Amino acid sequence: MPFREINSKMVEATVVPGQKMYSQRGAMLAYRGEVSFTPNIQGGQGGVMSMIGRRVANEATPLMTVEGSGTVLFGHGGHHIQVIELSGDTLYVEADRLLAFDGTLQQGTMFMGSQGGVMGMVRGQVTGQGLFTTTLKGHGAVAVMAHGGVIELPITPGRDVHVDPQAYVAHHGDVRNKLSTALGWRDMVGRGSGEAFQLALSGSGAVYVQASEEKL
């Protein structure tokens, strides 16, 4: 794994000759060794079509290509950082939550409406998140940002996980999502806003939930 957690808001990445990493622009805090940072215009492993797809999807968070030999400290905005290891599966995450990730991972974009139909589209309207989500697939590590820390909740067949859409950070595995209404749910826990929506995730995988309803 190229990332080592320094504390809850900072990670150290090991950069190896011949292997690229990608990071959000402005995320580099300090580095040691011979490391270069250049604007990424190829859309990562997904190529030009992936880049175009993200621009159409409003997922065009600027990235930097990180190469060379050394170590880099990453952090951004004082946000909490969660390192996620992928073992051949796909991570679904909003582009602005990406701090840094392995260059070996294939990057793409998915239309959320294809997971949950119309309700997937409604999710974008309700949460303020885009209808499109960035995908990272393969073997490698991803560092994502969140407010107030993150917990990983396993999703297993027959045991759906229901998440406040505002607290959703990312998920991976063979998972489907659907936005459902739960009238009175917020009122019952003393946080009534009249919206009362839940993001229901089913299948096999895991979802990452932040300890806050605040967007980045």
N, C-alpha and C positions, 0 to 999 in steps of 0.2 A: 504494500500500500504506500503510495507516495506522500500521503498526508499524515502529519503527527500533530495531535491537538496540544497546543501550548496552554491554552485556557479556553473558556467557553466562547470567547469572541475572537480567537486567533488560531490559525493553523500554520504549520511549517510544511512546505512541499519540497521534495527532493527532485531536482531536475537532472536527468541523465542524458548524456550525449546521444543523439540519434532518435530521441523520443520527445514529442511535443506535448505541451500542456496548453490549456486555454483558461483564461481568467477574465472576469469582468473588468473593464477598464476602470482604473482608480483603486483596484483592490490590493495592489502591491504596497506593502508597508515598509519592507526592507529586504535586502538579499545579500548573499555572500557567494563569491565565485564569479565565473564568467557566464553570466546569464543575459540574454537579450529579450526585449519586449517589443513586439511589432503589431500594428493594427491588423486584425484578421479580416480579410475580404473574401475568403473562400467558403465561409460557412462551416468550418470545421470538417469532420469526416464526411458530412453529408454533401459536400460539394456546392457548386453554384446554385443548383436547384433547391437545395435545402435553405440557402441564404435567401433566395427569392421567396420561398414559401414562408419563411419567418417574417419577411418584410410585409408580405400580404397579410399575414396573421397578426401584425403588430407585435411580433415577437423578436424584433431586431435589436435586442440589447447588445450594445457594442462589446466586442470581445478582443482580447489581446492574445497573440500567440507567444508562448513562453518556451524558450529553447536554450540549450547550453549545458553547463555543468556547475551545480551549486545547490544552494537552498534558498527558498523564497518564503517570506512571511506574508500571509494573506489575511485580510480583515476588511470590513467595510461598514461604515456608519455605526459602529458599536453593536451591530446585530449579533445574536447568538449564531453559532455555526454548528451544523451537524454533518458529519462525514458518513456517506452511504457507500457501501461496497456492492457492486453489481457482479453477478456471476453468470453472465449470459442473458439475463433478463433485461427488461426495459423499465427505465425510470421516467415517470411523467411529472413534470415540474414547470412552474411558471418561469419564464426566462429571467425575470428580474430577481429571482431568488438564487440564481446560479452564481456562486463565488468563484469556483475553479473546478476543473475536471480533467481527467486523463484524455490525451489526444487520441488514444486508441478507441475511444467510444464513438459510435456512429450517431451523429446528431440529425434530428429531423423535427417535423412539426405534425401534430395530430389535431384534427377538428374535433372538439369535445362533443359536438352533436352526435358523432358516430358512437359515442358511449352513452347510452341513455336516451337517444333520440331527442325529441323536442325538449325534454327535461334537462338534458345536457346543455342545450342552448340557453334555457332559462337560468341555469347556474351562472353563466357569464353575466347575465343582466343583473342578477340579485347580488352577487358577490363583488362585482366590479372587476372581476378577472376576465381576461379575454376568452373568446370562444375557442381559441387555439391554445394548445399547450406544447411546450418543447419536450421532445423525447430524446433520451440518451440510452443507447443499447450496446451491450457487449460485456467485456470483462474489464473492470477498472473501478476507480473511486471517484466520487463526486462530493464536493463540499457545497452545501446549500445554506442559505441564511433564513433566519426566523426571528420573531420577537419572543423574548421571555423563555427561551429554551424549548426543546423538542422532545417528544416521546414517540417511540415506535410501537404501533399497535399491530399485532399479527391479524391477518384476515384468513380465515379457513372456511372451507365449504360448509354451508349450513349455519355459519355463525357470522352474519353480516356485522359490519361496524358502522355506526352512525356518527357522523362528525359535523360539528358546526361548520358551515362552508367558509366562514371568515377565519377559522382556526386551521383549515386545511393547508398543508405545505406541499406535499408530494406523495406519490405512491408508486409501488413497483410490483411486478408479478402479473399473473393472469387475473386481472381485476376489472370489474365493471362498476361504473358509478351511476347513480340516479338521484336526482334531487326530489325530495318528498316533503310534503307539508305535515306539520305536527301542531295542529291548532292548540294553543294553550301551553305548549312546551316551554317557551321562554317565560310565560307568566308564572308557571309552576315553580321555576327556580329563581324568581325574583328579578329577572332581567328582561321583562317584557318589552318588545319593540313592535309587536303586531305582525312581524314577518313570519317567525316560527318555521324556518326551513331547516331540513337536515340533509346532509349528503350521505346517502346510503352506499356503501361499498361492499361488494360481494365477490366471491371467487377464492383465489389462493394467492397470498402475497403479504404486503404490509403497507400501512399508511402512516405518514409522519404528521403529527399534530403539534402546533405551537401553543404556548401558554398565553395566548393573547388573541384578540379579534382584530388586531391592527394590521393593515397591509404595509408592505415595505415602502 
